[in-house]
Amino acid sequence: MRFIITAQASAEKKSDEHQSGFDADLFKAYMRFNEHMHRAGVLVASEGLNPAAPGARIAVANGRRYVVDGPFAESKELVGGFYLIEVGSLDEAIQWALRAPSGFGSDDIL
């Protein structure tokens, strides 16, 4: 079965703070997580996504589509990246998701 694990920005960080700095330790933690999933044979695909602030989204109202330009205030709802994994069960997918780096410090469980 395939599952998607999404990476989201921390609700505690302001959107401009989140986008302004590069966190080398967090990046390394994500790379280690990628490698662990790859070695386990469960990783199908993973990608980081562009920051949402300069982005746009398509909304639908009354049967019509329209463009909503960024920045978007609700950063807790924005996806910053994803992992597509193939595992044998929902429980196994949850165990992988629990190991994903959180961005809350270097004690991320891998």
C-alpha positions in Angstrom: 0.0 0.0 0.0 1.2 3.5 -0.7 1.0 6.4 1.8 2.1 10.0 1.7 3.9 11.6 4.6 3.8 15.4 4.4 6.2 17.9 5.9 4.6 21.1 7.1 6.0 24.3 8.5 5.9 24.7 12.3 2.9 26.7 13.5 5.3 28.5 16.0 7.4 30.0 13.3 6.3 33.1 11.4 6.2 32.5 7.7 8.9 35.1 6.9 11.1 33.5 9.6 10.6 30.0 8.1 11.6 31.1 4.6 14.5 33.3 5.5 16.9 30.9 7.0 18.4 27.6 6.0 18.6 25.1 8.8 21.6 22.8 8.0 20.9 20.4 10.9 17.3 20.0 9.9 18.3 19.4 6.3 20.8 16.7 7.4 18.1 15.1 9.5 15.8 14.9 6.4 18.6 13.5 4.3 19.3 10.8 7.0 15.5 10.0 7.0 15.5 9.7 3.2 18.5 7.3 3.4 16.9 5.2 6.1 13.7 4.8 4.0 15.7 4.1 0.8 17.8 1.4 2.5 14.6 -0.1 3.9 13.1 -0.2 0.4 10.0 1.7 1.3 10.8 5.1 -0.3 9.0 5.6 -3.7 9.5 9.4 -4.0 10.3 12.5 -2.0 10.4 16.2 -2.8 10.6 19.6 -1.1 8.2 22.2 -2.4 8.6 25.8 -3.2 7.7 28.3 -0.4 4.0 29.2 -0.5 4.4 33.0 0.0 5.0 33.9 -3.6 2.6 31.2 -4.8 -1.0 30.9 -5.9 -3.8 28.4 -5.6 -6.9 27.8 -7.5 -10.1 28.0 -5.6 -13.6 27.1 -6.7 -16.8 28.9 -5.7 -20.3 28.6 -7.3 -18.9 26.4 -10.1 -16.2 29.0 -11.1 -12.5 28.8 -10.7 -10.4 31.7 -9.6 -6.8 32.4 -8.6 -5.8 33.3 -5.0 -2.4 34.8 -4.8 0.0 34.4 -1.8 1.2 35.0 0.8 -1.0 32.7 2.7 -1.6 33.4 6.4 -2.4 29.8 7.5 1.1 28.3 7.2 0.0 25.3 9.3 -2.1 24.1 6.4 0.7 24.4 3.8 2.7 21.4 2.7 6.4 22.0 2.4 7.3 18.6 1.0 6.3 15.0 0.9 7.5 11.4 1.1 5.6 8.7 -0.9 6.2 5.4 0.7 5.1 1.8 0.0 4.6 -0.4 3.0 2.5 -3.3 4.1 0.1 -1.6 6.4 -1.1 1.7 7.9 0.6 0.8 11.1 4.0 0.5 9.3 3.3 3.9 7.5 2.6 5.5 10.9 5.8 4.1 12.3 7.8 5.7 9.5 5.9 9.0 9.9 6.7 9.1 13.6 10.4 8.9 12.7 10.3 11.9 10.3 12.3 14.9 11.4 10.1 17.5 13.1 12.2 20.6 13.0 11.9 21.0 16.8 15.5 20.2 17.5 18.3 17.8 16.7 16.9 14.9 18.8 14.8 13.7 15.9 14.3 10.0 16.1 15.6 8.0 13.2 
